[in-house]
């Protein structure tokens, strides 16, 4: 950061640290022991839409990396989601898949389009919850939509999960950045 940046209050963006994703398997163990949330075996990577040949190349590469356990969808906001699947008890395998996809997109020059990755969980009462990794911040936050549809969050649960996982994950401290990911595949 230069002198002029410091005077004008500009800061350098945090460099994404995709290796933070490898903390998810231990966080999943903590989450299951402390709150009864079990991994579903589904995870997603969200990125700003890419057009034409570049998107076809991304799809082919993801299929090559992950085989038939990947699907692409587009949400109502125009973002593209890549959903990966593994056995529910193979969080490490799912994390490896998500890391490989993120790394592949980053190396192909699409790093600026990457938004987030998430791993989905459910508890014994079938409540959904996800641990969301913010690519540009290098941090995680819990997202817990209330069951039954609609766009309401279970904020108390999200705050409980934050407290449970404070030692396992680098949690996003700015609650305003805990963006809802309504309709995320796998959630």
C-alpha positions in Angstrom: 0.0 0.0 0.0 1.4 3.4 -1.0 1.5 6.7 0.9 -1.4 8.1 -1.2 -3.5 5.1 -0.5 -3.0 5.5 3.2 -4.0 9.2 3.1 -7.1 8.5 1.1 -8.1 5.6 3.3 -7.8 3.0 0.6 -6.7 -0.5 1.6 -5.5 -3.5 -0.3 -8.1 -6.2 -0.7 -7.5 -9.4 1.3 -5.8 -12.0 -0.9 -8.0 -15.1 -1.1 -6.6 -18.0 0.9 -8.4 -21.1 -0.6 -6.5 -23.2 1.9 -8.9 -21.9 4.5 -11.4 -24.4 3.0 -9.4 -27.3 4.5 -10.5 -26.3 8.0 -14.1 -27.3 7.1 -13.8 -31.0 7.9 -12.8 -30.3 11.6 -15.5 -27.6 11.7 -18.0 -30.2 10.5 -17.0 -32.5 13.4 -17.4 -29.6 15.9 -20.8 -28.6 14.4 -22.1 -32.2 14.6 -20.9 -32.7 18.2 -22.1 -29.4 19.5 -25.4 -28.8 17.5 -26.3 -32.1 15.7 -25.8 -30.6 12.2 -24.6 -33.3 9.8 -23.0 -32.7 6.4 -25.3 -33.4 3.5 -22.5 -34.2 1.1 -23.4 -31.2 -1.1 -21.4 -28.1 -1.7 -21.4 -25.2 -4.2 -19.2 -22.6 -5.7 -20.8 -19.3 -6.8 -19.3 -17.0 -9.4 -20.5 -14.2 -11.6 -21.7 -15.5 -14.9 -19.2 -16.1 -17.7 -20.3 -16.1 -21.3 -19.6 -18.1 -24.4 -16.6 -20.3 -24.9 -15.1 -19.5 -21.6 -18.2 -20.9 -19.8 -18.1 -24.1 -21.9 -14.4 -24.5 -21.1 -15.2 -24.1 -17.3 -18.0 -26.7 -17.5 -15.8 -29.2 -19.4 -12.9 -28.7 -16.9 -15.2 -29.1 -13.9 -16.7 -32.3 -15.4 -13.2 -33.6 -15.9 -12.1 -32.7 -12.4 -15.2 -34.0 -10.6 -16.8 -36.5 -13.0 -20.6 -36.8 -13.0 -21.0 -35.4 -9.5 -21.2 -31.8 -10.7 -24.1 -29.7 -12.0 -24.4 -26.0 -13.1 -27.4 -23.8 -12.4 -28.1 -20.1 -12.6 -29.9 -18.2 -9.8 -32.5 -15.4 -10.1 -29.7 -12.8 -9.7 -27.7 -14.1 -12.7 -25.0 -15.8 -10.8 -23.7 -19.3 -11.8 -23.6 -22.1 -9.2 -21.6 -25.2 -9.6 -22.8 -27.9 -7.2 -20.6 -30.9 -6.2 -21.7 -34.0 -4.4 -19.8 -36.5 -2.2 -21.0 -39.0 0.4 -22.3 -37.1 3.5 -19.4 -38.5 5.6 -16.7 -37.4 3.1 -16.4 -33.7 3.9 -12.7 -33.8 3.1 -13.5 -35.1 -0.4 -16.1 -32.4 -0.9 -13.7 -29.7 0.3 -11.1 -31.1 -2.1 -13.6 -30.8 -5.0 -14.5 -27.2 -4.0 -10.9 -26.2 -3.6 -10.0 -27.7 -7.0 -12.9 -25.9 -8.8 -12.0 -22.6 -7.1 -8.3 -23.0 -7.9 -9.1 -23.9 -11.5 -11.3 -20.9 -12.0 -8.7 -18.6 -10.4 -5.9 -20.0 -12.6 -8.1 -19.5 -15.7 -8.3 -15.8 -14.9 -11.8 -15.9 -13.3 -10.7 -15.1 -9.8 -12.5 -11.7 -9.8 -15.8 -13.5 -10.7 -15.6 -15.9 -7.7 -18.0 -14.9 -4.9 -18.3 -17.7 -2.4 -18.3 -21.4 -1.7 -20.5 -23.3 0.7 -21.0 -26.7 2.4 -24.5 -27.7 3.4 -25.7 -29.3 6.7 -29.0 -30.4 8.2 -29.9 -31.3 11.7 -32.2 -34.0 13.2 -35.2 -31.6 12.7 -34.3 -31.1 9.0 -33.2 -27.5 9.5 -30.8 -26.4 6.7 -27.6 -24.6 7.4 -24.5 -23.8 5.4 -21.0 -22.7 6.1 -20.2 -20.0 3.5 -16.7 -19.1 2.5 -16.4 -15.5 1.2 -13.7 -15.7 -1.5 -12.7 -12.0 -1.5 -12.6 -11.8 2.3 -11.0 -15.2 3.2 -13.6 -15.7 5.9 -16.6 -17.9 6.8 -20.0 -17.3 8.1 -23.0 -19.5 8.8 -26.2 -19.1 6.8 -29.4 -20.7 8.3 -32.6 -20.2 6.3 -35.7 -20.9 8.3 -37.4 -24.1 7.1 -40.7 -23.9 5.2 -39.7 -21.6 2.4 -39.7 -17.9 2.3 -36.7 -15.7 2.8 -36.3 -15.6 6.6 -33.1 -16.4 8.5 -32.6 -18.2 11.8 -30.4 -15.4 13.2 -30.1 -16.9 16.7 -28.8 -20.2 15.2 -26.3 -18.4 13.0 -24.9 -16.6 16.0 -24.7 -19.9 18.0 -22.8 -21.5 15.1 -20.5 -18.5 15.0 -19.6 -19.0 18.7 -19.3 -22.8 18.2 -16.8 -22.5 15.3 -14.7 -19.6 16.5 -11.8 -21.9 17.1 -12.2 -23.9 13.9 -12.7 -21.3 11.2 -11.8 -17.7 10.4 -15.2 -16.2 11.0 -16.3 -13.0 9.2 -16.6 -10.3 12.0 -18.7 -7.9 9.9 -22.2 -9.2 10.2 -23.3 -6.9 7.3 -21.2 -9.3 5.1 -23.2 -12.3 6.1 -25.1 -12.2 2.8 -28.1 -14.5 2.3 -27.6 -17.1 -0.3 -31.3 -17.8 -1.0 -31.8 -20.8 -3.3 -28.2 -21.9 -3.2 -28.0 -25.4 -4.8 -27.6 -28.1 -2.1 -29.1 -26.0 0.6 
